[in-house]
Amino acid sequence: MLNALILVVVVVVGGVLILPRVANALLWRATITPLASIIGSGFLVLGPILDVSYGGYAPLVMAGLCALAYLFGSAIRFNIAQLDSGPTRPALIDQLDKIASVVLAFAFVISVAYYLNLFGAFGVSLTDLDNSYNARFLTTSVFAVILLVGWTRGFAAMERMEQITVGIKLAIIAGLLFGLVVYFGEATRNNALAFKPAQISGWAALTLAAGLIVTVQGFETSRYLGNAYSAALRIRSMRLAQLVATFIYLAYIVLLTYALDARFLSLSETAIIDLTVIVAPILPLLLVAAALSAQFSAAVADTSGAGGLISEITKGKVSERSAYSVLVLVGVFLTWTADVFQIISYASRAFAAYYALQAGIAAISAYQAGNKGKSALFTVLGCVGLVITVFGQAIE
């Protein structure tokens, strides 16, 4: 019965998202890109990591990650507004912005490896080929496909899949949350809710949380949608995307942490499958479908973005096709030399460096505008970003 109800929720939510009134609404179209990036791969791996590592304190850690991401988002929103207010900026800010673009391109390279390694892991997870070798082989094969498409046809056709895959992913997440709400209700009636002790504490807990910042990353995409939307709409849609994502993440972590016992779970990138099968047998199949569609479309988007950024930074000296080749080589190297949790940590540190630079730009701009309060806030955020860049750690 629960399987059927979950499917109904998925179909209804998916149907609502493809309604012309919703799909064509300007605010929703501007919101869906950052929202899809935030609630991406991290949603699948974050729940088990937080549950196993932080026990009953997992929702507090999740709230902290979302709050920090929102503050970093405020710095980028400030920069969007400043950039829109006048065409000229001080040379120092322009130079920092160029450096930030270089760092973001590097972060994209690592994030593609992150997405496609999750694709490989979930792709073999429900088959007899479920082992790290086959997962890495599948990941490498998809890298080859992306390189071939990028070299021969470009990514325009694949990028049209984004809205479809985002709708599928959000509909499946709605079904997952519905299933968890029902399971949580049953656990409450049976007095089966539990507050589990944390497995790590102190500095180790802080550095692990720092290494997970990539799981709530993605809001910065609004910064680069200027050709499609006004600055005011990008600011509004980024804020909305972060608030919606925060609500979804917190609901997910609370329901998962207190109703399901992950203490004896073998922690892997696909651990969510082992957890959710307890809730309803249909959920692992749905989550694998969501993972495959989301990871592939995200990898295509970031590959295209990285290629464009590198070409722009080098003023065309490095073509987009050459950039794709470098990205694939680095991604394949990471695939065979690091596990997914290490790649998550690397990506988190790269994005933290980018956020630190954006916060630095915002701090300088705010100071020059006479807003010393905001300048101080953004300076502190920049320092936090640098600390995460240096000390963020992968889960052991």
Beta strands, then each sheet from edge to edge (+ up, - down):
end
